Amino acid sequence: MTVLNSSNPILVENIRGEVVESFHRGSFCVVDDRGDVLWSEGDIQQVSFPRSALKYFQHIPFLLSGGFDAMGFTSKELAIMCASHNGEDVHLDVVNSVLKRISLNSDYLKCGPQQPTLKKDFLALVKANKEPSCMHNNCSGKHAGFLAYCVHEKLNLADYLLPSHPLHKQIKNITALFYEMDESSLALGVDGCSAPIFGMPLFNQALAYKNLVSPMPWKDNKLTDVCNRIVKAVAQYPLLVAGSKRYCTDLMEVTRGRIVGKTGADGVYCLAIPHKKWGIAIKIDDGKMGPQYQVAQEILTKLNLITTKEVAQLSSHWHCKNTNFAGNHVGYSEATSLIPPQHLLS
């Protein structure tokens, strides 16, 4: 069993009055187009699971198989397959579209029911006397994509979540390729949606996102085309990738896809910078969701990867106000000031 490195730096502070009441340690890694580390803090060899940040890679086998196009799927449906969505109506509609195209219904989804992210959507279920379902699960689009691959390849649907299933053998192969690991070195776990998940050092997680936008080491035009399609789909439909009030969506909308990001549970955030062909990976040690977006915002700002206007548009994800039950402003949280290596600022 691996243990988190307790010497990782404090990346986010929660402040009440003039006191740092709590904080979040973590690590991050920025790599260039050659896979060299441009900037890092903390232990980037610490093994963790990318969780939902793996989704952009989990559907590469389906695209490579030709099944995605043969079955008539669209970029919008590709975006929902890659999503960790809020369970809003717009998300459910596209997941339903995927299932309808393969003549299946939500009963085939094995991701488990999940309460919609937004309070208004949960209250709408309560008022309608309905329970949250698998469709509301943030991973329902991913699972619908898994089922579509299985239908095209004529694979067993009942056990599509087993690590031994041909689907996940293909995903493991792709994961090893993009994360630049031997398959035997990948850690194996079970994700929150019950799908197999693979773990690796944070450095390799940054490499994977670099490879998503710079897959030239393999000199495989088909693979390059597939990566470009994934990046284009999520950039074109950022609302589907996450949803209202979500950093993934806001970042890609504000930058118009110039930066592509993907959240992962337990404090993970990964980014691809297409025009630089860089990859960035962030992990918050305590697994708190939210601080990773503040760190992402700090890194992007300090590396001048987002404009002053974009910084302002995304400011709520960097400086987060803390209000009490009476609605009074009692504090805030923000990323600690990070200083990049001098050569990145010249």
C-alpha positions as CSV (number, residue, x, y, z in Angstrom):
1,M,0.0,0.0,0.0
2,T,1.3,3.4,-1.0
3,V,1.1,6.4,1.4
4,L,0.7,10.0,0.5
5,N,3.7,12.2,0.8
6,S,2.9,14.5,3.8
7,S,5.6,17.0,2.8
8,N,3.7,18.1,-0.3
9,P,3.3,21.9,-0.3
10,I,0.1,23.7,0.8
11,L,-1.6,24.7,-2.5
12,V,-4.9,26.2,-1.2
13,E,-5.7,28.0,2.1
14,N,-9.1,28.5,3.8
15,I,-9.2,31.8,5.6
16,R,-11.6,32.9,8.3
17,G,-11.2,36.5,9.5
18,E,-7.4,36.8,9.4
19,V,-6.6,33.2,10.3
20,V,-5.7,30.3,8.0
21,E,-8.3,27.9,9.4
22,S,-7.5,24.9,7.2
23,F,-5.5,24.1,4.1
24,H,-5.0,21.6,1.3
25,R,-1.7,20.0,0.4
26,G,-1.0,18.6,-3.0
27,S,1.2,18.3,-6.1
28,F,1.1,19.3,-9.7
29,C,3.2,18.7,-12.8
30,V,3.5,20.6,-16.1
31,V,5.2,18.8,-19.1
32,D,6.1,20.1,-22.5
33,D,5.7,18.5,-25.9
34,R,8.8,16.4,-25.3
35,G,7.5,15.1,-22.0
36,D,10.1,17.1,-20.0
37,V,8.9,18.6,-16.7
38,L,8.6,22.4,-17.1
39,W,7.3,23.1,-13.6
40,S,6.3,20.9,-10.7
41,E,5.6,21.1,-7.0
42,G,5.3,18.2,-4.6
43,D,5.8,14.5,-5.2
44,I,5.0,13.9,-8.9
45,Q,5.9,10.2,-8.6
46,Q,3.1,9.7,-6.1
47,V,0.7,7.1,-7.5
48,S,-3.0,8.1,-7.7
49,F,-6.0,7.3,-9.8
50,P,-7.0,9.9,-12.4
51,R,-10.6,8.9,-11.9
52,S,-12.8,10.7,-14.4
53,A,-9.8,12.4,-15.9
54,L,-9.3,9.1,-17.7
55,K,-12.6,9.4,-19.6
56,Y,-11.0,11.2,-22.6
57,F,-9.0,8.0,-23.2
58,Q,-11.6,5.4,-22.3
59,H,-13.5,5.8,-25.6
60,I,-10.5,5.8,-27.9
61,P,-10.9,2.0,-28.5
62,F,-14.5,2.7,-29.7
63,L,-13.4,5.4,-32.1
64,L,-10.5,3.3,-33.4
65,S,-12.8,0.3,-34.0
66,G,-14.8,2.2,-36.5
67,G,-18.0,1.5,-34.5
68,F,-18.5,5.0,-33.4
69,D,-18.9,6.2,-37.0
70,A,-20.6,3.1,-38.3
71,M,-23.3,3.5,-35.7
72,G,-23.8,7.2,-36.6
73,F,-22.7,8.8,-33.4
74,T,-22.1,12.6,-33.3
75,S,-19.6,14.9,-31.7
76,K,-22.3,15.8,-29.2
77,E,-22.6,12.2,-28.2
78,L,-18.9,11.8,-27.9
79,A,-18.8,14.7,-25.5
80,I,-21.4,13.1,-23.2
81,M,-19.4,9.8,-23.3
82,C,-16.4,11.8,-22.0
83,A,-18.5,13.7,-19.4
84,S,-18.8,13.9,-15.7
85,H,-22.1,15.7,-15.9
86,N,-24.5,17.3,-13.5
87,G,-27.5,15.2,-14.4
88,E,-29.2,18.2,-15.9
89,D,-32.0,17.7,-18.6
90,V,-29.5,18.6,-21.4
91,H,-27.3,15.7,-20.2
92,L,-30.0,13.2,-19.8
93,D,-31.3,14.0,-23.3
94,V,-28.0,13.2,-24.9
95,V,-27.4,10.0,-22.9
96,N,-30.8,8.9,-24.0
97,S,-29.8,9.6,-27.6
98,V,-26.8,7.2,-27.2
99,L,-28.9,4.5,-25.7
100,K,-31.7,4.9,-28.3
101,R,-29.2,4.5,-31.1
102,I,-28.1,1.1,-29.8
103,S,-31.7,0.0,-28.9
104,L,-31.0,-0.2,-25.2
105,N,-32.5,1.5,-22.2
106,S,-31.2,2.8,-18.9
107,D,-31.8,-0.6,-17.2
108,Y,-28.5,-1.7,-18.9
109,L,-26.5,1.0,-17.1
110,K,-24.5,-0.4,-14.1
111,C,-23.1,2.9,-12.8
112,G,-25.6,3.2,-9.9
113,P,-28.0,6.0,-9.1
114,Q,-26.7,9.4,-8.1
115,Q,-28.4,12.6,-7.0
116,P,-28.2,15.4,-9.6
117,T,-25.5,17.9,-8.8
118,L,-27.6,21.0,-8.8
119,K,-30.1,21.6,-6.0
120,K,-32.9,22.7,-8.4
121,D,-32.6,19.4,-10.4
122,F,-32.8,17.3,-7.2
123,L,-35.8,19.3,-6.0
124,A,-37.5,18.8,-9.3
125,L,-37.2,15.0,-8.8
126,V,-38.6,15.3,-5.2
127,K,-41.6,17.4,-6.4
128,A,-42.2,14.8,-9.1
129,N,-42.0,12.0,-6.5
130,K,-39.1,10.4,-8.4
131,E,-35.8,8.9,-7.2
132,P,-32.4,9.7,-8.7
133,S,-31.5,7.0,-11.3
134,C,-28.5,5.7,-13.1
135,M,-29.2,8.3,-15.8
136,H,-28.4,11.0,-13.3
137,N,-25.1,9.4,-12.4
138,N,-22.3,11.7,-13.7
139,C,-20.8,8.8,-15.5
140,S,-24.0,7.6,-17.3
141,G,-22.7,9.0,-20.7
142,K,-19.4,7.0,-20.2
143,H,-21.4,3.8,-19.5
144,A,-23.6,4.4,-22.5
145,G,-20.5,4.7,-24.6
146,F,-19.2,1.4,-23.1
147,L,-22.4,-0.3,-24.0
148,A,-22.3,1.1,-27.5
149,Y,-18.8,-0.4,-28.0
150,C,-20.0,-3.7,-26.7
151,V,-23.0,-3.7,-29.0
152,H,-20.8,-3.0,-32.0
153,E,-18.3,-5.6,-31.1
154,K,-21.0,-8.1,-30.1
155,L,-19.6,-8.4,-26.6
156,N,-21.4,-9.5,-23.5
157,L,-23.4,-6.7,-21.9
158,A,-24.0,-8.2,-18.6
159,D,-20.4,-8.2,-17.4
160,Y,-19.2,-5.1,-19.2
161,L,-17.6,-3.7,-16.0
162,L,-15.3,-6.7,-15.3
163,P,-11.6,-5.9,-15.7
164,S,-11.3,-9.1,-17.7
165,H,-13.9,-7.9,-20.2
166,P,-12.4,-7.3,-23.7
167,L,-13.6,-3.6,-23.5
168,H,-11.4,-2.9,-20.4
169,K,-8.5,-4.9,-21.8
170,Q,-8.6,-2.5,-24.8
171,I,-8.9,0.5,-22.4
172,K,-5.9,-0.7,-20.4
173,N,-3.8,-1.0,-23.5
174,I,-4.7,2.6,-24.5
175,T,-4.1,3.8,-21.0
176,A,-0.6,2.2,-20.9
177,L,0.1,3.8,-24.3
178,F,-0.9,7.4,-23.5
179,Y,0.3,7.4,-19.9
180,E,3.6,5.9,-21.1
181,M,3.5,2.9,-18.7
182,D,3.8,-0.8,-19.0
183,E,0.4,-2.4,-18.5
184,S,1.8,-4.5,-15.7
185,S,2.8,-1.3,-13.8
186,L,-0.7,0.2,-13.8
187,A,-2.5,0.0,-10.5
188,L,-6.0,-1.4,-10.6
189,G,-9.0,-0.2,-8.7
190,V,-12.8,0.3,-9.0
191,D,-14.1,3.7,-9.7
192,G,-17.1,5.3,-8.1
193,C,-19.3,4.2,-11.0
194,S,-18.0,0.6,-10.7
195,A,-15.9,0.7,-13.8
196,P,-12.3,-0.5,-13.6
197,I,-9.8,2.4,-13.0
198,F,-6.1,2.5,-13.5
199,G,-3.6,4.4,-11.4
200,M,-0.1,5.8,-12.1
201,P,2.2,8.6,-11.0
202,L,1.1,12.2,-11.4
203,F,3.9,12.8,-13.8
204,N,2.4,10.2,-16.2
205,Q,-1.0,11.8,-15.8
206,A,0.5,15.0,-17.2
207,L,2.2,13.0,-20.0
208,A,-1.2,11.6,-21.0
209,Y,-2.8,15.0,-21.5
210,K,0.3,16.1,-23.4
211,N,-0.1,13.0,-25.6
212,L,-3.8,13.8,-26.2
213,V,-2.8,17.0,-28.1
214,S,0.6,15.9,-29.3
215,P,0.4,12.1,-30.1
216,M,3.2,12.3,-32.6
217,P,5.6,9.8,-30.9
218,W,3.5,7.0,-32.3
219,K,3.4,8.4,-35.9
220,D,-0.1,6.9,-36.2
221,N,-2.4,9.2,-38.3
222,K,-5.5,7.3,-37.2
223,L,-4.7,7.7,-33.5
224,T,-3.9,11.4,-34.1
225,D,-7.2,11.9,-35.8
226,V,-9.1,10.2,-32.9
227,C,-7.4,12.4,-30.4
228,N,-8.2,15.5,-32.4
229,R,-11.9,14.4,-32.6
230,I,-12.1,14.0,-28.8
231,V,-10.5,17.4,-28.1
232,K,-12.8,19.0,-30.7
233,A,-15.9,17.4,-29.3
234,V,-15.4,18.5,-25.7
235,A,-14.3,21.9,-26.8
236,Q,-17.4,22.3,-29.0
237,Y,-19.8,21.0,-26.3
238,P,-18.3,22.1,-23.0
239,L,-21.8,22.3,-21.3
240,L,-22.2,18.5,-21.8
241,V,-18.7,17.7,-20.3
242,A,-19.7,19.0,-16.9
243,G,-22.6,21.5,-16.7
244,S,-23.8,24.7,-15.2
245,K,-21.5,26.3,-12.5
246,R,-18.7,23.8,-13.3
247,Y,-15.1,24.7,-13.9
248,C,-14.5,22.3,-16.8
249,T,-17.4,23.8,-18.7
250,D,-16.6,27.4,-17.8
251,L,-12.9,27.1,-18.6
252,M,-13.5,25.6,-22.1
253,E,-16.3,28.1,-22.8
254,V,-14.3,31.1,-21.8
255,T,-11.2,30.0,-23.6
256,R,-13.2,28.7,-26.6
257,G,-11.5,25.4,-26.4
258,R,-8.0,26.9,-26.4
259,I,-7.5,25.0,-23.1
260,V,-9.1,21.6,-22.5
261,G,-9.6,20.3,-19.0
262,K,-11.2,17.4,-17.2
263,T,-11.9,16.8,-13.6
264,G,-11.5,13.6,-11.6
265,A,-12.8,12.6,-8.3
266,D,-10.7,12.9,-5.1
267,G,-9.1,16.2,-6.0
268,V,-7.8,15.5,-9.5
269,Y,-7.7,17.9,-12.4
270,C,-5.9,17.5,-15.7
271,L,-5.4,19.9,-18.6
272,A,-4.2,19.8,-22.2
273,I,-2.8,23.0,-23.8
274,P,-3.2,22.2,-27.6
275,H,-1.3,25.2,-29.0
276,K,1.6,24.5,-26.7
277,K,1.3,20.7,-26.7
278,W,1.6,20.7,-22.9
279,G,0.0,18.6,-20.3
280,I,-0.8,19.5,-16.7
281,A,-1.9,17.2,-13.8
282,I,-3.0,18.3,-10.3
283,K,-3.8,16.2,-7.3
284,I,-5.1,17.5,-3.9
285,D,-3.9,15.1,-1.2
286,D,-7.0,15.1,1.0
287,G,-9.3,14.5,-2.0
288,K,-11.4,17.6,-1.4
289,M,-13.3,18.6,-4.6
290,G,-12.8,22.3,-5.5
291,P,-9.2,23.2,-4.5
292,Q,-7.9,21.5,-7.7
293,Y,-9.7,24.1,-9.8
294,Q,-8.2,26.9,-7.7
295,V,-4.8,25.5,-8.4
296,A,-5.5,25.1,-12.1
297,Q,-6.5,28.7,-12.3
298,E,-3.4,29.8,-10.5
299,I,-1.1,27.7,-12.8
300,L,-2.9,29.0,-16.0
301,T,-2.6,32.6,-14.7
302,K,1.0,32.4,-13.7
303,L,2.0,30.8,-17.0
304,N,0.1,33.4,-19.0
305,L,-2.0,30.7,-20.6
306,I,-5.2,32.7,-20.1
307,T,-5.7,36.4,-20.7
308,T,-6.5,39.1,-18.1
309,K,-10.1,39.1,-19.3
310,E,-10.4,35.3,-19.0
311,V,-8.8,35.4,-15.5
312,A,-11.6,37.8,-14.5
313,Q,-14.3,35.7,-16.0
314,L,-13.1,32.6,-14.1
315,S,-12.2,34.4,-10.9
316,S,-15.0,32.7,-8.8
317,H,-13.1,29.5,-9.3
318,W,-9.9,31.0,-7.8
319,H,-11.1,33.2,-5.0
320,C,-14.1,31.4,-3.4
321,K,-16.1,33.2,-0.8
322,N,-17.2,31.4,2.4
323,T,-20.7,32.3,3.7
324,N,-22.4,31.0,6.8
325,F,-26.0,29.8,7.2
326,A,-27.2,33.4,7.6
327,G,-25.6,34.4,4.3
328,N,-22.9,36.4,5.9
329,H,-19.5,36.5,4.2
330,V,-17.1,35.1,6.8
331,G,-14.0,34.1,4.9
332,Y,-12.6,32.8,1.7
333,S,-10.3,30.2,0.1
334,E,-7.8,30.7,-2.6
335,A,-4.7,29.1,-4.1
336,T,-1.4,30.0,-2.6
337,S,0.8,32.1,-4.8
338,L,2.9,29.9,-7.0
339,I,6.1,31.1,-8.7
340,P,7.0,29.4,-12.0
341,P,10.7,28.8,-13.0
342,Q,12.1,32.0,-14.4
343,H,12.6,30.6,-17.9
344,L,8.9,30.1,-18.3
345,L,8.3,33.8,-17.7
346,S,10.8,35.2,-20.2
